Amino acid sequence: MGAMKTPGVYIVEKSAFPNSVVEVATAVPAFIGYTNKADNKGKSLSSQPWRITSMAEFENYFGGAPAPQFSFKESPTPPTEGVPTFSLDGKSYELVQTVEKFRLYYCMKLFFQNGGGPCYIVSVGKVDPANKVEAQPLTDGIGLLVKEQEPTIVVIPDAVELAEAEFSSLQKQMLMHCGGVMRNRVAILDVYNGSHSRQDPAGDPVSNFRNSLGINFLNYGMAYYPWVNTTITAGNTLSFQNLDADGQVLLKTILMSEMGIPDAVPAADPELADYNKKFKQLADIVDSVTAAAPATQDEIDNAEMNKKSLVALSPRYNTILTEIANQLNLLPPSAAMAGIFTMVDNNRGVWKAPANVSLNSVTSPSVNITHDDQEDLNVTPQGKSINAIRAFIGEGTLVWGARTLDGNSLDWRYINVRRTMIMLEESVRLASKAYVFEPNVANTWVTIKSMIRNFLTGIWKKGGLAGASPDDAFGVFVGLGETMTPEDILEGILRVTVLVAISRPAEFIEITFQQQMQKS
């Protein structure tokens, strides 16, 4: 207080307690990709991180689903494994998507349906048939996150559409951003061609992923295999309008062949009046496949009726719509895992491993993995552990792995250990900023030590630190001769050392049985 010069009573208030450490948010993903729009009431949101909290907000700011277009191509011999084919005039055809696959919208739905919450969206381009997913805009999107302190997870679902070399380079950039630049977030990576089996003739996707990733900052990344079959896109939202012009022409031919409709409508016959009427109605429904876009309300209503009629009349048409939905619903798992991270953090805490949790809106993994198959995924001489997504009878599809890519490191092997350390470091760092430029004396040291101990005691009580007592779970050290030398103090350096025992998951449970002698 100022000097006392006037007689009177002066009040002096002194702080009795140190500042508290506030636990920072741990599950705020940042998604980078292509959207239908990027607009906030006329203000562009393109190429800037924008915070949202729900799927409704995403659709409001970034638009709805892309308009996928498919066509038929002649099937190779032998046909592609697992892909339905359609025969006509001795030829086999299979469905292929004719425009670029933009996956961000579908992955955002998967994220929120698996427990997702607040997140950031970085729109780097517009979903358009003339556009394609490119590496440079996605890389630039990573750079835009440098100025944002809140995101703790980086996810790029659209990256799987890049060429494999560009995909690997982008993932290295994600790890560099998380571990080399920011050091306060992790990257959830997808396996390129992760929908394919490890015995695929084109190559083992897991081995290719490991070979191309390098060895830098692996403890800041985690990967999941295989991709998942989801229920994000409903079949009743699709129709022949999701086929391009050539596809619609071939579909019409397929339907005519299936329903026995000749190219020319037979002449009217009074004795077959009812038959001719029904035949004409059926032919009109099939013709609607290639009809011009409806303009009037009556034409729109008639088109909708024809779509429903085709579903009821043609098993082949249903098969085609189902295959379109299946292709759209095959998604990389990174967005779902970001939602799982959020849900587990909110329900249990960041120190709980995000594993042994079921996936919502997922019908099955694209590749079934057995106990033996997972051995090479989980433990490998190179240490690049990949977490399995497995189907269990009576339990559904579960996340069955909790390792970072640095699987050989005893420090950073587990995802929850890496993320808990990030939370502790960021929480303490932000709280300690209040003491920058304070006198580097014992009073300040004691205050900082007390502040950190109080925070860590709270984390220990929640189960985040291992130990029977606080002193077993952590230690905070600061002081001259303990963490600092006289030269440190002269140079304005205050050093604090914090030791923590973070709880680790029981990844392997061994139960021993042995027979004993009969006692009675």
N, C-alpha and C positions, 0 to 999 in steps of 0.2 A: 504494500500500500504506500501511498505517498507520505511525505513528511507531515508530522502532526504539529501544526503551528497555532491552530485555534483551539481554545479549551473546549472540551466536550467528550462525548463517548464515541468510540470508533469500533466498528464491527469488523472482525477479521474471520473469514471462512477458510477452513483448511480441508483438503480432500482426505478422507479417512481410508479410502479404498483405492487400489490400483485400477487402471482401465481393465475392462474385460475383453477377452478374445471371442469374437463371434465366428461360429462355424460357417464357412463359406458354402455356397451351393456346390453340389458335387456332380449333378447329372443335368447339364444344360447343353445338349448337342447343338452343333452347327452343321446344317445340311447345305451342300453346294450342288447346284444342278440347274436344269433348264425348266422353265415354267411357261404356262400359257400367257401370262402377263406379269407385270411387276409394277403395280400402280396403287397409290394411296390418294384417292380423290384428286387425280390429275397430277400428282407429284410422282415422278419415276422412282421406283425402288430397285432399278437394275444396278447390279454391281455394287451393292451396299448391304451389309448385314442388317436384317430386320427381325425384331423379336416378335414371336407369336406364342400363343398358349393353347390353341385348339385347331382342329381341322377346319372348322368354320372360318376362322381367321385366315388360314392358309388360302382357302378358296376365295375369300373376299379380296385379299391382296394379290394373290398369285394365280388365280383362275382354277378351273376344274381340270378334269382328266383330258389327256390328249385324245385325238380322234384316230385310233389305229386303223390302218388299211392293210388288208391281206389279199393275197392272190394265190392261184394254184400254179405249181410248177411240176413238170414231169418228174416222177419219183425215180431216184437212182435204183440200180439193181446191184445188190439187194437193197430193199428200202431202208431208210434211216431207222435205227433201232428205237422202238417206242413211239414212233410217229405214225398216226393213222393215215392210211392211203385211201383214195377214192378211184374206182375203176370206171373207165368209159371207153368203149370201142377198142378194148384190148390194151389200153394204156392205163398206167397208175399215176395218180397225182397226189401231192401233199401240199398242205398250206404253208405259206411263208409270209412273213410280214414284209411289206414292200417299202415302208418308210422307216426312218430311224426310230429305234425304241428309246423313248424318253421315260425313265422309270421313277423319277422323283415323286410325282404325284401318288403313284401306287405305294411307294415306300413310305411316304408320309402317313398314309392311311394305316399301313402296317405298324408304324411307330406308335401312333396314338392308340391303336387297338391293343397294343401290348404294354400299356401303362405310361406312355409318353406324356410329357408335360411341357413347360416352357422350353422353347428352343429358338435358334436363329436360322433364318433362311437367307442364302446368298444366291440370287438369281443371276446367272451368267449368260443367259441367252433365251431366246424365245422358241417354244415348241412349234415347229413349222415343218411341213413335209419337205420344204426346200433346204432345211438346216440339217446338220448332223452334229453329233457329239464330238467336240474337239478338245484336245489336251490343254491348249494354251489358256482358254477362258477358265477352265477348271483350276489350273495352276494359279492364275491370277486371283481366283476366288479365295484360295488359301491365303494369299498375301493380304487380302482385305480383312482377315481375322486378326491380324497382328495388333490392331488398335482396340480390339474388344477383349476385355478382361474376364467377362462372365462365362463364355463357353468353356466347357471342360471336356468335350468329346467332338471329334471331327469325323464326319461321315460323307462319302461321295458315292451314292448309288449309281449315278449315271456313268461312272468310270468304267464299268464292265463292258460298255459299248465301244471303247477305244481299241485300237490295235494293241496286241499284247505287249510290245515294247513300250508304247506310250503309257499303257496301264501301269507297268512296273515303275516307270520313271515318276509317274504321278504319286504312286504310293510311297516312294522314297521321299518325295517332297512333303507328303503328309507327316511322315516320321520325323523329318528334319524340322518341320514347323513345330511339332509337339515337343520333341526332346531337345532340339538344338537351339531353337529360338525362344519359345514361350516357356517351356518346362512346367506348365501348369494344366496340361490337358493330354488326352490320349487319342489315338486314332483306331477306329474299328475298320478293319480291312476285309475286303471280299476276295475270294479265290477266283482267279480268272477261269472261265469255263467250269465253274464249280458245280454246275448241274450235271456234269459228266462223271462217269465212273473212273476210278483210278486205272482200270484196265482198258480205257478208251484207246482205239487204234491211233487217234490223233496225238496221244501222249498223256501222261499222268499229270492232271492239273495241279495236284499237291506238290509234286517234285518240281514242276515248272515254276510254281509260285515261290518255293524256297530258293531255287537257284537264281531267280531274278531279283530277289529282294535286298541283297547285300547284308551287312552286319551292323549298320549304324543305328543307334537309338531303338533297338528292338524292344527294350522294356517299356517303351511308350506306345506299343502297338499290340493288337490282338486280332486274330483271324478265326473265322468259323467256316466249317465245311460240313455238308454240302449246302447248296441252295435249297429253298423250300417251296413246296406247292401250297398256295394260299387260296383263300376264298374272297379276295379283295374285289375282283371283278365278277359280278353276277352275270349268268348267262342270259337272263331276261333283259339286260341292258344292251345286248348285241343283236344285230340283224344282218341281212344281206347288204345293208348300206356300209358295213365295215369291210366289204370286198371292193377292190378297184373295178374299173370298167371291164377289163378282160376277165376278172374273176367272176363278175356277175353274169357275163355271157356264158361262161363254162358252167356256172351253177345252174342257170336256166336249163342248159342241155342235160345236166345230171338229173335235175328234177323231172324233166319231161321223160327221160328214159326210165326213171324209177316209177313214175305214175302211169306209164304207158300212153303218153300223149303224143300223137304223130305230129310231124311238122305242119301239116295242113289240117284244119278243122274239117271234119266230115260234113257233107251236105245235110241240110235239114231233112228229116224223114218223119212224116206225121206219125208213123207207128212207133217211133223211138223218141217222142217229144220229151218225155221226162229224162231219158238218157242224154239227149242233146243239150238239154238245159243244164244238167249237172256237169256235163263235159265242158260246156262253155264257161261255166263258173270256175271250174278247176283250171282251165286254160288261162282265164283272166288272172287268177291268183298267181300262176307261174309267170305270166307276162309281166306282172307288177315288179318282178325282180329287176328288170332292165328298163322300167318305165322312167320317164323324166321326173325330176324332183317335184313333189306336190306343191301347188301354189295356193289354192283356195282351202278353206277349212274342210269342205266336203272331201276334197282330194286327200288332205292330211288324215282325216278320220278313216277314209277307205284304205289308205296305205297302212295305217296301224292295224286295221282289221285283217289285211292280207298277211302282215307279219305273224299275227297270232294264228291265222289259218294254216300257214306253212308249218308252224311248230306242231300243230295238231295233226297235220296230214302226212308229214314226211319224216320218217326216222333218219334218213340220210341228212336232211337239213339240220336236225337236232344234233347229229354227230359233228357236223361242220361247226355249228355254233359252240358246241362243247370244246372242240379242239382250239378254236380261237380263244375262248376263255382260259383254257389250260395254258396256252402260250403266254397270255397276259399275266396269269397268276403265278408263273414261275419267276420268283424274285430272289435276288441275293439277300442274305440274312442280316446284313449290317444294320439296317434301320430297325428291324425287329429287336436286335440286341441292344440298340440304344434305348428302346422302350423298356426292355427288361432291366437294364442298368438303372433307369429312372424308378421303376416300380420297386426293385429291391432296395435301393437307397432310401426311398420314402418309407417303406414298411419295416426294414430291418437296420439300415445304416450302410454306409459305404464300405465298412469293414466286413460285411457279409459277401462271400463269393457269389457272383451272379450265375449260379449253376444249380442243377437239379430243380429247374423251373420249367413249367410247360409254356409253350408258345401258343398264343391266341391267333385265330384266323389262319391257322396252318393245318393242312390236312395230313401232310407227310413230308419227310425230307425227300429230295429228288433221287437220292442214292441211299439205299439201306446199308448201314454200317454195323458190323458185328463187333463183339468184344475183342476178337483177335485183330480185326481191321483197325481198331482204334489204337492199338499199341504203337504203331509207327507214327500216328498222328500226334499222340500225347507226349511220347518220349522218343527223341531222335538224337543221334550223336552230335549233330550240328546245333541242337538246342532250339530249333524253330518250331515250337509246339503250335499245333493247330487244334482248336477246340471242336469237338464233334457235336453235331445235332443228330440225335438218334430217336428212333421210334421204339417204344416199349409196349408190349401187349398189356392192355388194360390201363395204361397211363397216358398214352398219346405221344406227342413229339416233345422231347425234353432237350434242354441245353445240358450237355454232358462233358463239360470241360471248363476249367477256370484258370488257364495259364496265359501269360503274355507270350510274345514271340521269343523272349529271352528265357527259354525253358531250362537252360543249364545253370542259370544264376540262382544261388541260394537267397540272394537279397531280393531280386525282382521277379521271381518265378511266377508269382500269383497276381492276378488282376487286382484283387481287393487290397493287397499290400501296396502295389504301385499307386492306386487311386487314393488309398487312405493317407499315404505319405504326401501326396499332392495336396489333399485337403488340409492336413496339419501344417504344412509349410506355408500355404497361402493364407490360412487363418492367422497364424502367428506373425507372418510378414506384414500383413495389413494392420494388425493391432500394434505392432512395434513401431510403425511410422510415426506414432504420436510422440515418440521419445527421441526422434532425430533432432540433434542440436541441443538436447538437454545436457546438463553437466555430467561429465563422465566420472561420476563419483559413486561411493558405496550406496547412497540413498537411491540413485537411479538403478543400480544393479539389483538391489533388493526388490524394488518395485517391479522390474521386468521379470525377475525370477518368480515372484509371487503370482504375477499375472499369468505366466505360462503354466505354472504348476496348477493353478485353479482350473485352467482350461483342460489340461490333460487329465486331471482328476475326474472331471465330468465325462470325458471320453472313456476313461477306464470304467466308470460306473455303468456306462451304456453297453459295455462289452467290446469296445473297439481295441483295447489294449490287454495283453495277457499278463497275468500276475495275481498272486493272492492278496497283495496289498499295493497301494500306489507306488511305494518305493521299489517294489519288484517290477512294476509295469513301466516306469519311466524315471528319468533323472534330469535335472536342470542344473547346469553349472555356469557360473559367471563370477568374475572377480580377478583382482590383481594377484598374480602368482598362481591362479587356478586356470584361467583361460586367456589371460592377457599379461603382457610384459610391460614394463614402464615405457618402452619405446612405442608400443601400441597406443598407450594413452596419450603420449606426446603427439602421435600422428592422428589422433581423433578417432581411433578404432575401438569399438566396444564389441567384444566377442562373447557370444552365448553358445554353449554346447547343450544340445538336447538329445537324450538317448531315449528311444521308445521301443517297446516290445510289442509289435503288432501281431494280432491273432492271425493264425494261418488256418486254412481249411483242412479238414480231415479228408484228404483226397483218397487215401487208401485205408480201408478198415480191415484189419486182420482179426479174425475170431478163431481161437485155437480150441479144438475139442480133443479130449483124451479120455479113454475109458479108465475107470477106477475099480478097485476091488469091491465086491459086495460087502456092505457093512452090517446088514441085518437080514 
